[in-house]
Amino acid sequence: MAIGNKNTDRLAYNADISLTYMVNNMSIPITPEKIKYIVIDTNYESEIMPKMYMNISADTNLFNYITNYKEEGKFKLVIRRKNLFSRTSLSDTIVNDTFSYIPSTTNIDFLKDLSEGGFRDDSYRNIIIGLVSDTIINKLRKTFNSIYNNIDQETLLGIATEGLNILTQPLNYNHKYDSILIPPITSVNEFINYIFEYDNFYNTKPLFFVDYKRAYLISRDGTGIYNSDDPINDVYIDIESISSDASFYDGINIVNNSYYLYINPSNSNVIVPDGSGKMVNRLIVVDDDNELEMLDININQSYESSVKDMFVRMDNGSVVKNELEQENVLLEVAKMQVDGYSFTPNKNYIVNNFSNYSKYNGKYIISGKKEYFRITANGEFISSCYLILRKIGTIATKNAKKATDRSNKAVKNSSQFTNTADKINTSSVRKVNRRID
């Protein structure tokens, strides 16, 4: 896509950062030059909230407060982004929160400023600190233990996520119950996992994540979900030839209402696992009515491969099928002066590689990202972003599996499955109650 397109806008971001340490009704401002870097580490696939850590230079008094009052002390952090190509001085706040913290006890670089052989009180020490958002933790802490009557899953999930600024993908299946008992549960994410295990409402495992500005409850099928905070829904990642001028531009471009990220090949990496750990190639599903179904898994299907079965008891075997078939091709890209909030799990990600690597083109989901903020000589912070994307293929659906009735009958009539479904060892999977849909 040509940079000179008349429908093209350019975005490149720096950040302003304000940091204060608070303890015992006392506030200690930390000037920007004392902040060496801040990192926001986001793992959408295995975590439910971002992790943040920073490296600061602290004088003796501040260092002692931080290390001695780690239970009582807090950090107040504000990060504002500024578009360098904007004609205004307006900034957008991306983090404004109070944080509990964990000071590092290992690998700390102690810098001692010695003067005439004595230790000066204004000497500085570098300390790495992990930050945990108090706001997010408080929102995730909820207690559930009740019986709900005449209710569906959409309503149950709404009860769980009430109070969150959440973007929810419409459910693939909205099961209804005449009565459902929720056992003692003490967090929102545990409640969502319980409802999903009770009856799958997406064709994949749900992705539940609470960020500093917004929460997400979506499928992992790569469907783009509109977000009013950022109406641009498509992200094109073009890995250009090393000779391309566009690959050297910092920032991101908006072309025809889509984000375009031009990447130099030296700032990208493709990881292709050998797949040897995925030994299953057939899934035997036992549903709530003790019906058997066979689903072929499109891995390890070479002529010499033997049949390797996996047994599960659940109503929607496509969830496990999609997880097993998920392509483990990972793409890592890095770019300077981009805003990490342009890359969220609700967006469509389309990757175009230059010709040598075109086999990795296609649709991806974002697996994680790391945002780096480091200070410049003029006191501003340069922002850069490191993205991890996972390639996805065709997503099977619950309805689609009904088309395999012939295979089902073959399974039930085969002498390989003379035992009844009740005798299959699926103790690790919850047996669900009856529902009314």
LINCOR-V900070 format. One record per pair of residues at least 6 apart in sequence whose ideal C-beta (glycine too) atoms are under 7 Angstrom apart, sorted by the first residue. I is the first residue (numbers start at 1). J is the second residue. Records with the same first field share a line. If there is no record, write none. Layout:
BEGIN
I = J / J
END
This chain:
BEGIN
1 = 255 / 260
3 = 246 / 253
5 = 255
7 = 255 / 256
8 = 253 / 254 / 255
9 = 253 / 254
10 = 85 / 251 / 253
11 = 83 / 85 / 251 / 252 / 254
12 = 83 / 84 / 85 / 250 / 251 / 337
13 = 81 / 82 / 83 / 84 / 337 / 338 / 339 / 383
14 = 82 / 84 / 337 / 380 / 381 / 382 / 383
15 = 79 / 80 / 81 / 82 / 373 / 381 / 383
16 = 80 / 82 / 91 / 380
17 = 32 / 35 / 38 / 79 / 373 / 381
18 = 78
19 = 30 / 35 / 75 / 77
20 = 27 / 28 / 29 / 30 / 76
21 = 28 / 30 / 62 / 65 / 66 / 73 / 75
22 = 73 / 74 / 76
23 = 65 / 69 / 72 / 73
24 = 72
28 = 62
30 = 56
32 = 375 / 379
33 = 375 / 379
34 = 56 / 57
35 = 54 / 56 / 375
36 = 55 / 56 / 57 / 126
37 = 54 / 55 / 372 / 373 / 374
38 = 52 / 54 / 373
39 = 52 / 53 / 370 / 371 / 372
40 = 50 / 52 / 340 / 371
41 = 50 / 51 / 370
42 = 50 / 368 / 369
43 = 368
44 = 207 / 209 / 345 / 366 / 367 / 368
45 = 367 / 368
48 = 189 / 208 / 209 / 210
49 = 133 / 136 / 210
50 = 211 / 212
51 = 130
52 = 131
53 = 128 / 129 / 130 / 131
54 = 129 / 131
55 = 126 / 128
56 = 127 / 129
57 = 124 / 126
58 = 66 / 124 / 125 / 127
59 = 122 / 124
60 = 121 / 123
63 = 125 / 127
65 = 73
66 = 73 / 103 / 127
67 = 103
70 = 101 / 103
73 = 101
74 = 98 / 99 / 100
75 = 99 / 101 / 131
76 = 98
77 = 95 / 97 / 99 / 131
78 = 93 / 95 / 96
79 = 94 / 95 / 373
80 = 91 / 92 / 93
81 = 91 / 92 / 94 / 339 / 383
82 = 91
94 = 212 / 213 / 341
95 = 212
97 = 133 / 134 / 135 / 212
98 = 134
99 = 131 / 132 / 133 / 134
100 = 132 / 134
101 = 129 / 130 / 131
102 = 129 / 130
103 = 127 / 129
104 = 127 / 128 / 129
108 = 126 / 127 / 128
109 = 126
110 = 125
111 = 124 / 125 / 126
112 = 119 / 123
113 = 120 / 123 / 124
133 = 212
136 = 210
139 = 163 / 164 / 210
140 = 187 / 188 / 189 / 210
141 = 187
142 = 187 / 188
143 = 186
144 = 182 / 185 / 191
145 = 182 / 183 / 184 / 185
146 = 182
147 = 179 / 181
148 = 156 / 180 / 182
149 = 178 / 179
150 = 178
151 = 177 / 180
152 = 174 / 175 / 176
153 = 171 / 174 / 175 / 195 / 199 / 201
154 = 171 / 174
156 = 195
157 = 192 / 195 / 217
160 = 188 / 191 / 192
161 = 188 / 215 / 217
164 = 210 / 215
165 = 214 / 215
166 = 215 / 216 / 217
167 = 214 / 216 / 225 / 227 / 346
168 = 217
169 = 217 / 218 / 219 / 223 / 225
171 = 201 / 202
172 = 201 / 202 / 203
173 = 200 / 201 / 398
174 = 201
175 = 199 / 201 / 435 / 437
176 = 435 / 436 / 437
177 = 435 / 436
178 = 436
185 = 191 / 194
189 = 208
192 = 206 / 208 / 217
196 = 206
197 = 430
198 = 430 / 432
199 = 315 / 432 / 435
200 = 315 / 316 / 319
202 = 219
203 = 219 / 221 / 318 / 319 / 322 / 395 / 396 / 397 / 398
204 = 219 / 220 / 221 / 319 / 322 / 323 / 395
205 = 220 / 319 / 323
206 = 217 / 219
207 = 216 / 218 / 220 / 345
208 = 216 / 217
209 = 215 / 216 / 345
213 = 229 / 341
214 = 229
216 = 345 / 346
218 = 225 / 345 / 346
220 = 365
221 = 395
222 = 348 / 363 / 365 / 392
224 = 233 / 234 / 346 / 347 / 348
225 = 346
226 = 233
227 = 344 / 346
232 = 254 / 257 / 258 / 259
233 = 347 / 348
234 = 258 / 259 / 347 / 348 / 350
235 = 259 / 261 / 343 / 347 / 348 / 349
236 = 258 / 259 / 260 / 350 / 352
237 = 261 / 263 / 333 / 349 / 351
238 = 260 / 262 / 263 / 352
239 = 263 / 265 / 268 / 353 / 354
240 = 246 / 247 / 262 / 263 / 264 / 354
241 = 354
242 = 264 / 265 / 266
246 = 262
247 = 262 / 263 / 264
248 = 264
249 = 262
250 = 336 / 337
251 = 337 / 338
252 = 259 / 260 / 261 / 338 / 342
253 = 260
259 = 342
261 = 335
263 = 333 / 335
267 = 333 / 334 / 335
268 = 331 / 332 / 333
269 = 332
270 = 329 / 331 / 357 / 360
271 = 330
272 = 329
273 = 328
275 = 299
278 = 299 / 300 / 324
279 = 300 / 308
280 = 297 / 308 / 310 / 324
281 = 297 / 299 / 300 / 301 / 305 / 307 / 308
282 = 294 / 296 / 297 / 307 / 308 / 309
283 = 295 / 297 / 310 / 312 / 317 / 320 / 321
284 = 292 / 294 / 309 / 310 / 311 / 411
285 = 293 / 295 / 312 / 314 / 317
286 = 292 / 313 / 421 / 424 / 426
287 = 315
288 = 315 / 432
290 = 420 / 421 / 422
292 = 408 / 411 / 412 / 417 / 421
293 = 317 / 401 / 404 / 408 / 411
294 = 407 / 408 / 411
295 = 317 / 321 / 401 / 404
297 = 321 / 324 / 325
298 = 325
299 = 324 / 325
300 = 308
311 = 424 / 426
312 = 320 / 426 / 429
313 = 426 / 429 / 431
314 = 429
316 = 398
317 = 401
318 = 396 / 397 / 398 / 400 / 401
321 = 396
322 = 395 / 396
325 = 393
326 = 392
327 = 391 / 392 / 393
329 = 360 / 391
330 = 367 / 388 / 390
331 = 351 / 360 / 364 / 389
332 = 386 / 388
333 = 387
334 = 384 / 386
335 = 384 / 385
336 = 382 / 384
337 = 382 / 383 / 384
338 = 383 / 385
339 = 383
340 = 369 / 371 / 385
343 = 366 / 369 / 385 / 387
345 = 366
349 = 363 / 364 / 365 / 366 / 389
350 = 363
351 = 360 / 361 / 362 / 364 / 389
352 = 361
353 = 360 / 361
360 = 391
362 = 391
363 = 392
364 = 389 / 390 / 391 / 392
365 = 389 / 390 / 392
366 = 387 / 389
367 = 388 / 389 / 390
368 = 388
369 = 385 / 386 / 387 / 388
370 = 386
371 = 383 / 385
372 = 384
373 = 381 / 383
374 = 381 / 382
375 = 381
376 = 382
411 = 417
END
